[in-house]
């Protein structure tokens, strides 16, 4: 229960909450996206999210922030101490997709909108490779159909346009 919180991000460790059944960050208007790792919460069946505050939401289509280009290596990057203004998260220790450690192969971040429980959520993926990005499912119906880097991305028209 995160009703009306002032949180600006949920840590990717939420994916370890495998018994999570309900997620309620309703009226937490500073939450604009969630970590892809929330898809690991297989028992999550109920959610109440303030969808109008979310990037790419169906009614307003606010733009996704532009993500950093994928570096070929993380040798000059400390994945455990990231600047959230540039990377969205303060740390990323393992791949959002395969859960392997983020190693020297680079950090490949993308956005994808997927149905999680009862809401379509914008998810930040921090992948260890282009292959893990390619393994992501297609986006939710009526949302951007493929993973993307944000910025000026054409979003499908909504019924509210």
Residue pairs with C-beta under 8 A, 6 or more apart in sequence:
1 24
2 23
2 24
2 25
2 28
3 24
3 25
3 26
3 27
3 28
4 26
4 27
4 28
5 25
5 28
5 30
5 31
6 28
6 30
7 25
7 28
7 30
7 31
8 30
8 31
9 31
9 33
9 35
9 84
9 88
9 89
9 90
10 25
10 31
10 34
10 35
10 38
11 35
11 89
11 90
12 35
12 36
12 37
12 89
12 92
12 94
12 96
12 126
13 37
14 20
14 34
14 35
14 37
14 38
14 41
15 35
15 37
15 38
15 39
15 40
15 41
16 40
17 41
18 40
18 41
18 42
18 43
19 43
20 41
20 43
20 44
21 43
21 44
21 45
21 46
22 44
22 45
22 46
22 47
22 117
23 38
23 41
23 44
23 46
23 47
23 48
23 49
23 116
23 117
24 47
24 48
25 31
25 48
25 49
25 50
26 48
26 49
26 50
27 50
28 50
28 53
29 50
29 53
30 53
31 49
31 50
31 53
31 54
32 53
32 54
32 55
32 62
32 122
33 54
33 55
33 64
33 88
33 111
33 121
33 122
33 123
33 124
34 116
34 121
34 122
34 123
34 124
35 89
35 96
35 123
35 124
35 126
36 96
36 97
36 112
36 123
36 124
36 125
36 126
37 96
38 44
38 116
38 121
38 123
39 114
39 116
39 123
44 116
44 117
45 117
45 118
46 117
46 118
47 116
47 117
47 118
47 119
48 118
48 119
49 119
49 121
51 57
51 58
51 59
51 119
51 120
52 59
52 60
54 62
54 121
54 122
55 62
55 63
55 64
55 65
55 111
55 122
55 150
56 62
56 63
56 64
56 111
56 113
56 122
56 143
56 144
56 155
57 120
57 122
58 120
58 142
58 143
58 158
58 159
58 160
59 158
59 160
60 160
61 155
61 158
63 150
63 151
63 152
63 153
63 155
64 111
64 122
64 148
64 150
64 151
64 153
65 88
65 150
65 151
66 149
66 150
66 151
67 88
67 109
67 110
67 111
67 149
67 150
67 151
68 86
68 87
68 109
69 149
70 106
70 107
70 108
70 109
70 130
71 77
71 106
71 107
72 106
73 104
73 105
73 106
74 102
74 103
74 104
74 105
74 106
74 107
75 104
77 107
79 91
79 92
79 93
79 102
79 107
80 91
80 93
81 90
81 91
82 89
82 90
82 91
82 92
84 90
87 107
87 109
87 126
88 109
88 124
89 124
89 126
92 102
92 107
92 126
93 101
93 102
94 100
94 101
94 102
94 128
95 101
95 102
95 126
95 127
95 128
95 129
95 132
96 124
96 125
96 126
96 127
96 132
97 125
97 127
97 128
97 132
97 133
97 135
97 136
98 127
98 128
98 132
98 135
100 128
101 128
102 126
102 128
103 128
105 128
105 129
106 128
106 129
107 126
107 127
107 128
108 125
108 126
108 127
108 128
108 129
108 130
108 132
108 133
109 124
109 125
109 126
109 127
109 149
110 125
110 127
110 133
110 136
110 147
110 148
110 149
111 122
111 123
111 124
111 125
111 144
111 147
111 148
111 149
111 150
112 122
112 123
112 125
112 136
112 137
112 139
112 144
112 146
112 147
112 148
113 120
113 121
113 122
113 123
113 139
113 140
113 143
113 144
114 120
114 121
114 123
114 137
114 139
114 140
115 121
115 140
116 123
120 140
120 143
125 133
125 136
125 147
127 133
133 147
136 147
138 145
138 146
139 145
139 146
139 147
142 156
142 158
143 155
143 156
144 153
144 154
144 155
144 156
